[in-house]
Amino acid sequence: MVFQLIAHAQVKQGHEEDMRKLLVKAAGIYKKDEHTLDWFVAQNKKEPTKFTIVERYTNQEDGLKEHTANPFYKEFGDTVKDWMASPIDLIFNSEL
């Protein structure tokens, strides 16, 4: 069954463009992972400091293991930690 992770992130004002660029880069990197079916991002039109990331994996165990082992995972976390207005909210789903 396809595993889906939805992440809601909010950055501090002034970091909207930084986050947009980094998420576009992240999508290009993570889409190449073997267990990633899709990885796409969106920016809230009314509140541009808010972003949604939808990650789709072949299964939860392999997908998350591969995702967190990707060297870009640490780079991303280190880069955005000071931009965040609040912790990233994660929702774990099984697609029907």
N, C-alpha and C positions, 0 to 999 in steps of 0.2 A: 504494500500500500504506500502511496506517495505521502511523504512527510512534508509538511509546510510550516515554515516559521515566519511569522509576521513581526517585524520590529518597528516600533514607533519611537522616533527620536526627535528631540527638540534641542536646537542650539541657541546660544545667546545671540541677541541681535548683533549684527555686524559679521557673523560667521556663516550666513546663509549661502553665499557664493562659494566659500571654502568647502562647506559640506557638500553642496551640489556637485562640485568638481570631483571631490574625493569619492563620492558615491558612484558617480558615472565610471570612474576609474576602477573602483571595486567590482562593479557589475561586470566589466570587461575581463577582469582577472578571474573572478569566481565562476563565471559561466563556463570556463574551460575545465573545471574540476570534473573528474570522472563521475561522481555521484550527484552532481548538480544538474537538475533538469532545467531550471531557470532561476534567475536572480535579477529582479528588477526593482527600480526605485521610483518614487513619486514625491513631489513637493506640494504641500498644501497651498492651494491658490489664495485662500483668505488669510492664512497665517503662514507666511513663507519661512518661518523659523522651524516649522514642523515637517518631518519627512517620514515616509513609510517605505519600508523595505520588505519585499515578499521574496522569500527564498524557498525553492522547491527542490527536494532531494529524493533519490530513489528509495531511501529509508532513513529513519532517524539516526541510528547508530553509525552507519558508514558515512552519511552526509555530514553530520556534525563533527565526527572525528577528522574527516578530510578537511572540512572548513577551518577548524581551529588549528590544524597542523600547517595550513598554508602560511608561508612566511609573511604574506600581506596582512594576515589577521592581527598580528602583534603591531605591525606598523600602523595599521588603521586605528587600533585602540590607543596607541601612544599619541597619535596625531590629534584625535578628536577629544581626548579627555578634558582639556581645558576649554573646549568650545561648548560643552554640553550644559544646557540649562537645568536638566534633570536626568536621572538614570534612564537608560533605554528600556522601554517596556516590551517584553517578549511574550508572544502568544504562540503556543505549539498546537498544531492541528494535524489531523489525518484527513486527507482529501477523500470525499465520498464518490 
